[in-house]
Amino acid sequence: MATLYIIATPIGNLGDMTFRAVETLKTVDLVACEDTRHTLKLLTHFGIRARLLSCRSGNETGASGKVIAVLDEGRTAAYCSDAGTPAISDPGAVLVKNAAAAGHTVIPLPGASAFASLVSIAGSADKSVVFEGFLSPKEGRRKSRLKELLGTGFAFVVYESPFRIHKLLAELAGLEHERYVCVGREMTKMHEEYLRGSAAEISSVLAERKDLRGEFSVFVSGHNA
């Protein structure tokens, strides 16, 4: 039996990397990751040299077999997605499931998460929060799922690209115009920003921007404001 470490990495600010994550990455025999180029830059920043293996959504099943082969030899491995905590709108779940099924120990190294970060500053009294991640880019499916989420009575968090954020906010405003919304943009980075209010109010603010960049994290309260 060997150990696989699931390691959260910064969502933007490299200062959010934990000491434990750095020390663990220095000692493991293999680092599997979503994008070897991205993880190589991270490791180089912290002076870490490691054997890298690509393990992304398109090849996770096959790549997990290679990681397990390393674990079967009694060696240690780690997994990092590009940013944040693996398996939260990122690859990693298949690897975790397969490694655990093979009898190996899987240990999480907690750290940055856009979901947890946004909930922590949303300022809502909701006790239950549903994490949805990215909605379908298809308008019909996206709107149908939004209706379902709004109907649960629970708060929820979705991620959205700068290309579809206006559509998302317009759909939210049309379905539940009084719901409290908190939007995080460029979280932990130099130009991070948080907008609070109704979907229509936030959409109005963003409409004045000439250039929207970065991934958006959107918190929607489970009740009317």
BELBELNOR-V508796 format. One record per residue. N is the residue number from 1. PSI is psi as a letter, one per 20 degrees, with the letter a starting at -180 (999 if undefined). Layout:
BEGIN
N PSI
N PSI
END
This chain:
BEGIN
1 p
2 a
3 p
4 p
5 p
6 o
7 p
8 p
9 r
10 q
11 i
12 g
13 o
14 i
15 i
16 i
17 p
18 q
19 g
20 h
21 g
22 g
23 h
24 g
25 h
26 h
27 i
28 q
29 h
30 p
31 o
32 q
33 r
34 g
35 o
36 h
37 g
38 g
39 h
40 g
41 g
42 g
43 g
44 h
45 h
46 j
47 k
48 p
49 p
50 q
51 p
52 q
53 p
54 p
55 n
56 r
57 h
58 i
59 j
60 h
61 g
62 g
63 h
64 h
65 h
66 h
67 g
68 h
69 h
70 g
71 h
72 h
73 j
74 j
75 r
76 q
77 q
78 q
79 p
80 p
81 r
82 h
83 p
84 b
85 p
86 q
87 j
88 n
89 k
90 r
91 r
92 h
93 g
94 g
95 g
96 g
97 g
98 h
99 g
100 g
101 h
102 i
103 j
104 q
105 p
106 p
107 p
108 p
109 n
110 q
111 b
112 q
113 p
114 h
115 g
116 h
117 g
118 g
119 h
120 h
121 j
122 h
123 k
124 q
125 j
126 p
127 h
128 p
129 p
130 p
131 o
132 h
133 b
134 p
135 r
136 p
137 i
138 p
139 g
140 g
141 g
142 g
143 h
144 g
145 h
146 g
147 g
148 g
149 g
150 h
151 i
152 h
153 j
154 q
155 q
156 q
157 p
158 q
159 q
160 q
161 r
162 i
163 i
164 j
165 h
166 g
167 g
168 g
169 h
170 g
171 g
172 g
173 h
174 h
175 g
176 n
177 i
178 i
179 p
180 p
181 q
182 p
183 p
184 p
185 p
186 l
187 p
188 i
189 r
190 h
191 k
192 q
193 q
194 p
195 p
196 q
197 b
198 r
199 h
200 g
201 g
202 h
203 h
204 h
205 g
206 h
207 h
208 i
209 p
210 h
211 o
212 p
213 r
214 q
215 q
216 p
217 p
218 p
219 p
220 p
221 q
222 j
223 r
224 q
225 999
END
